[in-house]
């Protein structure tokens, strides 16, 4: 009887050991995770994850494209490992993160993007003032078109004007690309899209999108600023925004591996190829001989 009990204990221990060995915890070089990003940041997010997976073939990073606010909720529920944001979290959101995740929020800034305003190609407008934009966003005419509620473009513009998204009046065309493709059908309307949607300098689709509309400059304090690399670098364009990751990962796993990559040299080169301004400018040393 005694030997039988010992044998059962040994078999149980062996079975438990096998189960533990079957459970593989991800690390920066292997594993599978899911991250989420707003459609406005889809291009740069997918470019970064694709490059990371190419360098680390044992990794699989699924990118879910969903509204910014919904992505944050998924992060709180541990449905995704990391998300991309452009706006500041509210006090309530920070408290929810602390209560749910019990980690300090550490924004990992990796790119400088912008919200841009587009009109029909034949529009007489070349620029729009901050005052006019604010006035239109309070008008029942709803001449400003966003890609939807809970999305990054609307959230960021509302935060810029120190208002709640629910205070603004606007029209909706789902998707940044759809706004650009349809804005010529709505003379007098102004579409709001992300720069990343049309910023890739050597991409045919981006080139076609850029050429199909007119991108407005934004007037602030008597000066007009266009969204380009120079005004993004010095952040003089009024709707410049910084893209950053936050994660619920409590250890140095695949999520933190991607984040670290995105903020370092190779990731910053990917950001630059996307036509955005890398947040961490890489110093280059030139040796004179």
N, C-alpha and C positions, 0 to 999 in steps of 0.2 A: 504493500500500500504506500509505504514511504517513497519507494522508487517511482511509483506511478505518479505521485504528486510532483516529485522533482522533474519528471519527464514532461508533465503538463505545463509546469512553470517555464521550462526551457523552450518548449514549442511556442508558448505565448510570447516570450521575450523575442524569439526569432521572428515571429510574425509581425510584432510591433516594430522591430528593427527594419524589416523589409518595407513596411508602410512608410516609415520615416525617410528611408532612402529614396522611395518613389517620389516624394515631394521635393521638387527642385525649386529653390528660391532664386529669383532672377538676380543678376548682377549686371554691371555695365557691358559685359561682353556676351551674355546669353540670357534668353528668356523671352516672354511675350507679355506686352502690356497694351493698354489702350489710353490714348490721350484725346483731348477735345479742344477744338478751336472754332471760333466764329468763322463764317464763310468769308468775311473780309480779310482774314489772315490765312486763308486756305493755301495759297500758293507758297508762301514762305515756310509755313509749317510743314507741308508735304515735302518741300525741297530739303529741309533740314533732316526730316526723318528718313527720307530716301537715301541721302548721303550717309547718314549714320549707319543704317542697315547694310549699305554696301561695304562699309569699313568693318562692320561687325556681323558677319553672315549668320551667326547663331542667334541673332536677335530678330524679333518681329514686333514692330510698333504699329498698331492700328490707329488711324486718325479718324475720329468721329467729327463731322462738321455739324455744329448746332449753334443756336443762339447763345450769345455770351452768358446771359443770366442762367440759362438752363445748364450750360456747361459747369458753372459754378456750383449749382445744386448737385450735379453728378459727382463733383469732386468731394463735396461734403458727405455724400452717401457711399464714397469709395467705389463708385462705378467706373471711374477713370483715375489714372495715376497722376496726371498733370493736365493743366489747362493753360491756354494763352489768353492774356488780358491786355487791355490798353488803357482802361480807366482806373481811377483809384477806387478801392473797395470802400463801402460805407462803414460807419461805425458798427452798424448792426451786422453787416456781413463779416467784419473782422471778429466780432464776438461769436458769431455762429461758427466760424472756422476754429476759433480757440476752444469752444465748447465741444464741438464734434470731433475734431482732429487732434486737439491737445498738442499742437506744434506752433512754434512761432512762424508767422508768415515772413518768408524771405524772398522777395521779388527778384527774379533773375533776369535782368534787362539785357536784351540781345539785339534789338533793332529799333530804328526810328522810322515810323510810317506817318501817314497823314490822312485826314478826312478831306476829300476834294469835292468840289461842286461843279457839275457838268450841265451844259445846256445844249439845245439843238445846234447843229453845225452852222445854220444860217441865222442864229440869234444875233441881234445887235449888241448884246452884252459882252463885255470883255472882263469885267470884274464885278464884285458885289461887296458891299460894306457889311461890317458886323452889325451895324444898326439896322440895315435893311433885312438881313437874315433873321434877326430877332423879331422884327416886326412881322415878317412873313410867317414865322413859327407861332405867332399868336393870332393870326388871321384865319377867319372862317373860309377863306378862299383855298386854303391848303395847297399852296403853290410849291411847297417843298416836298420832294419824294424821297422816302427812306425805303430800305429793304425790309422793314418790319419792326414790330415792337420787340423788346428784350434783346435787341441786337446791338452790336458794339458801336456802329455809327450813330444811332440814335442816342445811346447812353452817353457817348463821349460829347456830342454836341450839347445835350442837355446839361451835362456837368460843366462844360465850357461857359455856358450862360447862367450857371448857378441856379438851374431849374430842375424840376423832376421831369422825366420823360412823359409822365401823364399830363403835364401842364401844356405840352406842345401839341399843335394842330398840324397834321401832315397827311399826305397821301402815301400809299404803299404799292410798290411793285416788288415782288419777292425776288431777291437775289441781286447782287451788285452788277453782274454781267447783264441781267435782264433790264435793269435801269438804263444802262449805257446803250443797249441795243434798241430800246423803245423810246428814249427821250426825244428823238426826232419827231415822234408822233404827238408830242405834247408841247407845242410852242408856248412860251411864257412860264413853263415849269422849270424848276431847278432840281436836278438829281443829286443825291448825296451818296458817294461811294468811297471805297478805300483806295488809296494810292496803289497798294499792292495788287489790286485787281488789274491794273493796266501799266505797272511799272517795269516789267521785265523787258530790258532793252533789246534782246535778241530773239524774242519769242514772237512768232507770226500772229498768234491770236491777240496778244497784248498790243501789238502794233496796229492791228485792224481796229481794236476797241479805241485806242488813242486817236486814230485818224477819223473815227466816225462821229466824234463829238467835239465840243469846245470846252476846254477846262478853264474855269474862271479863276482870276486872281482874287485875293481877298484884301480889301482895304481896311487898314487899321491905323488910326491916328494920322490920317492924311497920306499914308504910303501904301502902295499896292504890293503884295507879296504873292509870288507864284510858288506852287508846291514843287520844288526841285531839290536836288542833292545839296546845294548851297544853303538854301533856307531851312532844310531839314537839319543840316549839320550844326548851324548856329541857332536852330529852333526859333527863327524869326517869323516863319509862316504861322499864322495864328492857330491853325488846327493841326499842328504837329503833335504827334503822340508817340509814346514809347511803348513798345511791345515787350511783355515779360511773361515768364513762366512762373507759376506757383504749383507746388506739389504737396500731396498728402503722404508722401513716402518717408517713413521714419528712419530709413537706413540708406546706405549708398548703393542703390539698386539701379535698374535700367532707366527709371525715370530721371534720377539725378545724373546718370551717365549722359543721357541725351541733353539735359540742361547744361551740364558742364561743357559738352562739345559745342553747343550752340553759342555759348558765350566766349569760347576761345577761338584761336586763329582759323582753323578749318571751317568752323561754323560761321564765323564772321565773313569769310570769303563767300560762302553760300548766300548770306544775306546781301552782300554787295552785288552778286550776280543776279539777285532778284530785283535790282534797281532801287533798293532801300539803303538807308544809311546805317552801317554797322554801329551799334551802340558803343562797343569797346574798340576804339580806333587802334589799329595795330601799328606801333612805331616801326619804321624800317631803317636799318642801319646801312649806310653806304660807305664802303671802304674805298678811299682814294689811293691809287698807286702811282 
